[in-house]
Amino acid sequence: MCPAATKNPVCELLDIDHPLILAPMALTSGGALAKAVTEAGGLGLIGGGYGDANWLETEFVNAGNARFGVGFITWSLAKQPELLDLALSRNPVAIMLSFGDAAPFIAKIKESGAKAICQVQTRKQAEEVAALGADIIVAQGTEAGGHGAARGLASLLPSVVDAAGDIPVLAAGGITEYRDLVAAASLGAKGALIGTRFFASDEALGHPNVKTRIVESTADDTVRTTVFDVARNLDWPAPYTVRAINNGFTQKWHGNEGALETQKEEIIAAYPGAVASGDVDYMGVFAGEGIDRIKEIKSAKDIFADFIKSPSPW
Ligand SMILES: Cc1cc2nc3c(=O)[nH]c(=O)nc-3n(C[C@H](O)[C@H](O)[C@H](O)COP(=O)(O)O)c2cc1C
């Protein structure tokens, strides 16, 4: 809880009770999950991902009357900037930008009245988005599920806090339970952005096999790789790789990317079928290092309640 006396800046900026934000996980953080997190007292960010206007429209409806934000993959948004207009037309509380140059978008976001949240993976990026006027900066450690980069949260977070000056910083990457919040607060974070823990929720989109795989795996089973982006025909720029759970696909192709390139047409054709059928030995199951401590799939409301049942560390 953010009692008025503590004046938590994330709570104040976003008008929420707890500075816990649902990560905008592409194709996973839909309207229902965002709504559940907002109703629990945080803020749900819908995963705008690679941008599909129809998907976004559907998830805006699924959010009902709840307040929400939207997250975009910035290099992809640059190819279809009209999606930002679509999102802003729904009066989001915030727009989150990650993985690319935020400069073309920040002024428009702020002019609309939404807050601009920028996720960074290096201290240099933190300095850049601070200069651009980001309202909130997310320090994403390499522990994170999905795309990210190389730096670990324990050293990145205080560096980003220092670079951010007065701008509040959220910790991201492996935030799974209350003690992670305490650790993040001790390094200067004013809140947290949480992905994988909410992936293993009733409301998250995605095949049940994927959620079960998350619960049954340990972080020792995860790897940072590019092979799923080849399989999905996505042109991700360096230095970004994805953290996923090792499976038959990574065992065959991770470290064998040259051969993967030669067979990619066939693999790209097969990939959507694997996703549709929940074939977790083939498709990418994107998850962070927090999975060691994720033991069950439950409602987002119950997951949120676990985070806030002890005194606020903020
Ligand atoms: C399945 C999945 C999909 C993700 N998709 C996105 C995305 O589309 N855009 C984005 O900015 N971050 C995305 N992320 C990364 C999150 O923003 C966040 O940094 C990460 O989930 C935090 O680490 P955690 O998963 O260990 O909580 C994704 C993460 C996961 C697990």
PDBQT file of the ligand as one rigid body, heavy atoms in Angstrom, charges set to zero:
ROOT
HETATM    1  C1  LIG A 401       6.130 -13.986 -22.315  1.00  0.00    +0.000 C 
HETATM    2  C2  LIG A 401       6.780 -12.635 -22.242  1.00  0.00    +0.000 A 
HETATM    3  C3  LIG A 401       6.547 -11.713 -23.235  1.00  0.00    +0.000 A 
HETATM    4  C4  LIG A 401       7.109 -10.442 -23.157  1.00  0.00    +0.000 A 
HETATM    5  N1  LIG A 401       6.800  -9.526 -24.122  1.00  0.00    +0.000 NA
HETATM    6  C5  LIG A 401       7.224  -8.254 -23.979  1.00  0.00    +0.000 A 
HETATM    7  C6  LIG A 401       6.790  -7.253 -24.895  1.00  0.00    +0.000 A 
HETATM    8  O1  LIG A 401       6.048  -7.515 -25.828  1.00  0.00    +0.000 OA
HETATM    9  N2  LIG A 401       7.222  -5.988 -24.704  1.00  0.00    +0.000 N 
HETATM   10  C7  LIG A 401       8.035  -5.655 -23.650  1.00  0.00    +0.000 A 
HETATM   11  O2  LIG A 401       8.357  -4.499 -23.504  1.00  0.00    +0.000 OA
HETATM   12  N3  LIG A 401       8.490  -6.583 -22.794  1.00  0.00    +0.000 NA
HETATM   13  C8  LIG A 401       8.080  -7.868 -22.914  1.00  0.00    +0.000 A 
HETATM   14  N4  LIG A 401       8.507  -8.810 -22.019  1.00  0.00    +0.000 N 
HETATM   15  C9  LIG A 401       9.473  -8.416 -20.959  1.00  0.00    +0.000 C 
HETATM   16  C10 LIG A 401       8.771  -7.655 -19.837  1.00  0.00    +0.000 C 
HETATM   17  O3  LIG A 401       8.548  -6.318 -20.200  1.00  0.00    +0.000 OA
HETATM   18  C11 LIG A 401       9.569  -7.639 -18.526  1.00  0.00    +0.000 C 
HETATM   19  O4  LIG A 401      10.787  -6.981 -18.680  1.00  0.00    +0.000 OA
HETATM   20  C12 LIG A 401       9.833  -9.008 -17.956  1.00  0.00    +0.000 C 
HETATM   21  O5  LIG A 401       8.675  -9.816 -18.022  1.00  0.00    +0.000 OA
HETATM   22  C13 LIG A 401      10.298  -8.890 -16.514  1.00  0.00    +0.000 C 
HETATM   23  O6  LIG A 401      10.890 -10.077 -16.072  1.00  0.00    +0.000 OA
HETATM   24  P1  LIG A 401      10.052 -11.303 -15.449  1.00  0.00    +0.000 P 
HETATM   25  O7  LIG A 401       9.363 -11.933 -16.611  1.00  0.00    +0.000 OA
HETATM   26  O8  LIG A 401      11.092 -12.158 -14.851  1.00  0.00    +0.000 OA
HETATM   27  O9  LIG A 401       9.074 -10.735 -14.469  1.00  0.00    +0.000 OA
HETATM   28  C14 LIG A 401       7.949 -10.101 -22.084  1.00  0.00    +0.000 A 
HETATM   29  C15 LIG A 401       8.198 -11.045 -21.084  1.00  0.00    +0.000 A 
HETATM   30  C16 LIG A 401       7.621 -12.293 -21.143  1.00  0.00    +0.000 A 
HETATM   31  C17 LIG A 401       7.860 -13.276 -20.027  1.00  0.00    +0.000 C 
ENDROOT
TORSDOF 0
